[in-house]
Amino acid sequence: MEVASILPREDHSPINETERRLIAAIEQEFKKHGVNMPLYWGNRQLDPAAAGPLKQMQSEGIRRAAALYDSALDLNRLPPVS
């Protein structure tokens, strides 16, 4: 069964809502501690997909990055950035 087949047919996902709250909390902590670092978000199977933010980072000249994975991820399944 694919993930898309069990999600509600709406314009949002409960997973994405949780991720947005997590990102907002991290951004708040960054600001509180004077950390000036952009955050990018990508999903393995749902929009926004990981390839988009990776391409955006590349176009913005990001050469080094840290990643936070909050679920299991097979890095071999990520699309190459070209």
mmCIF file of the C-alpha atoms, coordinates in Angstrom:
data_MODEL
# 
_entry.id   MODEL 
# 
loop_
_atom_site.group_PDB 
_atom_site.id 
_atom_site.type_symbol 
_atom_site.label_atom_id 
_atom_site.label_alt_id 
_atom_site.label_comp_id 
_atom_site.label_asym_id 
_atom_site.label_entity_id 
_atom_site.label_seq_id 
_atom_site.pdbx_PDB_ins_code 
_atom_site.Cartn_x 
_atom_site.Cartn_y 
_atom_site.Cartn_z 
_atom_site.occupancy 
_atom_site.B_iso_or_equiv 
_atom_site.pdbx_formal_charge 
_atom_site.auth_seq_id 
_atom_site.auth_comp_id 
_atom_site.auth_asym_id 
_atom_site.auth_atom_id 
_atom_site.pdbx_PDB_model_num 
ATOM 1  C CA . MET A 1 1  ? 0.000  0.000  0.000   1.00 0.00 ? 1  MET A CA 1 
ATOM 2  C CA . GLU A 1 2  ? 1.410  3.383  -0.955  1.00 0.00 ? 2  GLU A CA 1 
ATOM 3  C CA . VAL A 1 3  ? 1.316  6.260  1.505   1.00 0.00 ? 3  VAL A CA 1 
ATOM 4  C CA . ALA A 1 4  ? -0.735 8.379  -0.899  1.00 0.00 ? 4  ALA A CA 1 
ATOM 5  C CA . SER A 1 5  ? -3.502 5.785  -0.896  1.00 0.00 ? 5  SER A CA 1 
ATOM 6  C CA . ILE A 1 6  ? -4.119 6.121  2.846   1.00 0.00 ? 6  ILE A CA 1 
ATOM 7  C CA . LEU A 1 7  ? -3.926 9.905  3.155   1.00 0.00 ? 7  LEU A CA 1 
ATOM 8  C CA . PRO A 1 8  ? -7.033 12.057 3.168   1.00 0.00 ? 8  PRO A CA 1 
ATOM 9  C CA . ARG A 1 9  ? -7.889 13.484 -0.253  1.00 0.00 ? 9  ARG A CA 1 
ATOM 10 C CA . GLU A 1 10 ? -7.519 17.063 0.972   1.00 0.00 ? 10 GLU A CA 1 
ATOM 11 C CA . ASP A 1 11 ? -5.013 19.815 0.378   1.00 0.00 ? 11 ASP A CA 1 
ATOM 12 C CA . HIS A 1 12 ? -3.116 18.967 3.542   1.00 0.00 ? 12 HIS A CA 1 
ATOM 13 C CA . SER A 1 13 ? -1.622 16.079 5.386   1.00 0.00 ? 13 SER A CA 1 
ATOM 14 C CA . PRO A 1 14 ? -1.558 15.673 9.167   1.00 0.00 ? 14 PRO A CA 1 
ATOM 15 C CA . ILE A 1 15 ? 2.101  14.732 8.768   1.00 0.00 ? 15 ILE A CA 1 
ATOM 16 C CA . ASN A 1 16 ? 2.849  17.991 6.960   1.00 0.00 ? 16 ASN A CA 1 
ATOM 17 C CA . GLU A 1 17 ? 1.035  19.994 9.630   1.00 0.00 ? 17 GLU A CA 1 
ATOM 18 C CA . THR A 1 18 ? 3.228  18.365 12.291  1.00 0.00 ? 18 THR A CA 1 
ATOM 19 C CA . GLU A 1 19 ? 6.340  19.100 10.229  1.00 0.00 ? 19 GLU A CA 1 
ATOM 20 C CA . ARG A 1 20 ? 5.331  22.761 9.819   1.00 0.00 ? 20 ARG A CA 1 
ATOM 21 C CA . ARG A 1 21 ? 4.962  23.095 13.595  1.00 0.00 ? 21 ARG A CA 1 
ATOM 22 C CA . LEU A 1 22 ? 8.362  21.458 14.121  1.00 0.00 ? 22 LEU A CA 1 
ATOM 23 C CA . ILE A 1 23 ? 10.009 23.794 11.605  1.00 0.00 ? 23 ILE A CA 1 
ATOM 24 C CA . ALA A 1 24 ? 8.383  26.838 13.231  1.00 0.00 ? 24 ALA A CA 1 
ATOM 25 C CA . ALA A 1 25 ? 9.671  25.730 16.635  1.00 0.00 ? 25 ALA A CA 1 
ATOM 26 C CA . ILE A 1 26 ? 13.199 25.218 15.290  1.00 0.00 ? 26 ILE A CA 1 
ATOM 27 C CA . GLU A 1 27 ? 13.124 28.633 13.576  1.00 0.00 ? 27 GLU A CA 1 
ATOM 28 C CA . GLN A 1 28 ? 12.016 30.212 16.856  1.00 0.00 ? 28 GLN A CA 1 
ATOM 29 C CA . GLU A 1 29 ? 14.886 28.543 18.728  1.00 0.00 ? 29 GLU A CA 1 
ATOM 30 C CA . PHE A 1 30 ? 17.365 29.614 16.043  1.00 0.00 ? 30 PHE A CA 1 
ATOM 31 C CA . LYS A 1 31 ? 16.184 33.216 16.341  1.00 0.00 ? 31 LYS A CA 1 
ATOM 32 C CA . LYS A 1 32 ? 16.254 33.090 20.152  1.00 0.00 ? 32 LYS A CA 1 
ATOM 33 C CA . HIS A 1 33 ? 19.885 31.931 20.111  1.00 0.00 ? 33 HIS A CA 1 
ATOM 34 C CA . GLY A 1 34 ? 21.089 34.145 17.266  1.00 0.00 ? 34 GLY A CA 1 
ATOM 35 C CA . VAL A 1 35 ? 21.484 31.321 14.761  1.00 0.00 ? 35 VAL A CA 1 
ATOM 36 C CA . ASN A 1 36 ? 21.234 32.692 11.227  1.00 0.00 ? 36 ASN A CA 1 
ATOM 37 C CA . MET A 1 37 ? 20.719 29.550 9.179   1.00 0.00 ? 37 MET A CA 1 
ATOM 38 C CA . PRO A 1 38 ? 18.026 28.821 6.598   1.00 0.00 ? 38 PRO A CA 1 
ATOM 39 C CA . LEU A 1 39 ? 15.785 25.797 7.014   1.00 0.00 ? 39 LEU A CA 1 
ATOM 40 C CA . TYR A 1 40 ? 14.627 23.695 4.084   1.00 0.00 ? 40 TYR A CA 1 
ATOM 41 C CA . TRP A 1 41 ? 11.979 21.004 4.242   1.00 0.00 ? 41 TRP A CA 1 
ATOM 42 C CA . GLY A 1 42 ? 11.439 17.996 2.041   1.00 0.00 ? 42 GLY A CA 1 
ATOM 43 C CA . ASN A 1 43 ? 9.480  14.782 2.303   1.00 0.00 ? 43 ASN A CA 1 
ATOM 44 C CA . ARG A 1 44 ? 10.382 11.364 1.037   1.00 0.00 ? 44 ARG A CA 1 
ATOM 45 C CA . GLN A 1 45 ? 7.056  10.577 -0.631  1.00 0.00 ? 45 GLN A CA 1 
ATOM 46 C CA . LEU A 1 46 ? 4.775  13.593 -0.322  1.00 0.00 ? 46 LEU A CA 1 
ATOM 47 C CA . ASP A 1 47 ? 4.882  17.204 -1.458  1.00 0.00 ? 47 ASP A CA 1 
ATOM 48 C CA . PRO A 1 48 ? 7.038  19.064 -0.796  1.00 0.00 ? 48 PRO A CA 1 
ATOM 49 C CA . ALA A 1 49 ? 9.339  16.320 -2.100  1.00 0.00 ? 49 ALA A CA 1 
ATOM 50 C CA . ALA A 1 50 ? 13.003 16.315 -1.077  1.00 0.00 ? 50 ALA A CA 1 
ATOM 51 C CA . ALA A 1 51 ? 14.320 17.000 -4.584  1.00 0.00 ? 51 ALA A CA 1 
ATOM 52 C CA . GLY A 1 52 ? 12.793 20.508 -4.650  1.00 0.00 ? 52 GLY A CA 1 
ATOM 53 C CA . PRO A 1 53 ? 14.508 21.858 -1.542  1.00 0.00 ? 53 PRO A CA 1 
ATOM 54 C CA . LEU A 1 54 ? 17.796 20.196 -2.571  1.00 0.00 ? 54 LEU A CA 1 
ATOM 55 C CA . LYS A 1 55 ? 17.687 21.951 -5.934  1.00 0.00 ? 55 LYS A CA 1 
ATOM 56 C CA . GLN A 1 56 ? 16.762 25.224 -4.209  1.00 0.00 ? 56 GLN A CA 1 
ATOM 57 C CA . MET A 1 57 ? 19.724 24.871 -1.853  1.00 0.00 ? 57 MET A CA 1 
ATOM 58 C CA . GLN A 1 58 ? 22.006 24.220 -4.793  1.00 0.00 ? 58 GLN A CA 1 
ATOM 59 C CA . SER A 1 59 ? 20.715 27.270 -6.684  1.00 0.00 ? 59 SER A CA 1 
ATOM 60 C CA . GLU A 1 60 ? 21.206 29.416 -3.564  1.00 0.00 ? 60 GLU A CA 1 
ATOM 61 C CA . GLY A 1 61 ? 24.817 28.297 -3.320  1.00 0.00 ? 61 GLY A CA 1 
ATOM 62 C CA . ILE A 1 62 ? 24.426 26.153 -0.208  1.00 0.00 ? 62 ILE A CA 1 
ATOM 63 C CA . ARG A 1 63 ? 27.527 23.961 -0.154  1.00 0.00 ? 63 ARG A CA 1 
ATOM 64 C CA . ARG A 1 64 ? 27.248 22.475 3.343   1.00 0.00 ? 64 ARG A CA 1 
ATOM 65 C CA . ALA A 1 65 ? 24.147 21.515 5.276   1.00 0.00 ? 65 ALA A CA 1 
ATOM 66 C CA . ALA A 1 66 ? 22.989 19.595 8.295   1.00 0.00 ? 66 ALA A CA 1 
ATOM 67 C CA . ALA A 1 67 ? 19.983 17.301 8.036   1.00 0.00 ? 67 ALA A CA 1 
ATOM 68 C CA . LEU A 1 68 ? 17.405 16.235 10.591  1.00 0.00 ? 68 LEU A CA 1 
ATOM 69 C CA . TYR A 1 69 ? 15.539 13.054 9.754   1.00 0.00 ? 69 TYR A CA 1 
ATOM 70 C CA . ASP A 1 70 ? 12.525 12.484 11.943  1.00 0.00 ? 70 ASP A CA 1 
ATOM 71 C CA . SER A 1 71 ? 11.671 9.148  10.357  1.00 0.00 ? 71 SER A CA 1 
ATOM 72 C CA . ALA A 1 72 ? 13.487 6.309  8.670   1.00 0.00 ? 72 ALA A CA 1 
ATOM 73 C CA . LEU A 1 73 ? 14.960 7.287  5.328   1.00 0.00 ? 73 LEU A CA 1 
ATOM 74 C CA . ASP A 1 74 ? 16.751 5.288  2.661   1.00 0.00 ? 74 ASP A CA 1 
ATOM 75 C CA . LEU A 1 75 ? 19.253 7.806  1.275   1.00 0.00 ? 75 LEU A CA 1 
ATOM 76 C CA . ASN A 1 76 ? 19.694 5.636  -1.805  1.00 0.00 ? 76 ASN A CA 1 
ATOM 77 C CA . ARG A 1 77 ? 16.112 6.480  -2.804  1.00 0.00 ? 77 ARG A CA 1 
ATOM 78 C CA . LEU A 1 78 ? 16.683 10.241 -2.954  1.00 0.00 ? 78 LEU A CA 1 
ATOM 79 C CA . PRO A 1 79 ? 16.786 11.578 -6.497  1.00 0.00 ? 79 PRO A CA 1 
ATOM 80 C CA . PRO A 1 80 ? 20.129 12.959 -7.636  1.00 0.00 ? 80 PRO A CA 1 
ATOM 81 C CA . VAL A 1 81 ? 20.519 16.725 -7.693  1.00 0.00 ? 81 VAL A CA 1 
ATOM 82 C CA . SER A 1 82 ? 21.661 17.932 -11.079 1.00 0.00 ? 82 SER A CA 1 
# 
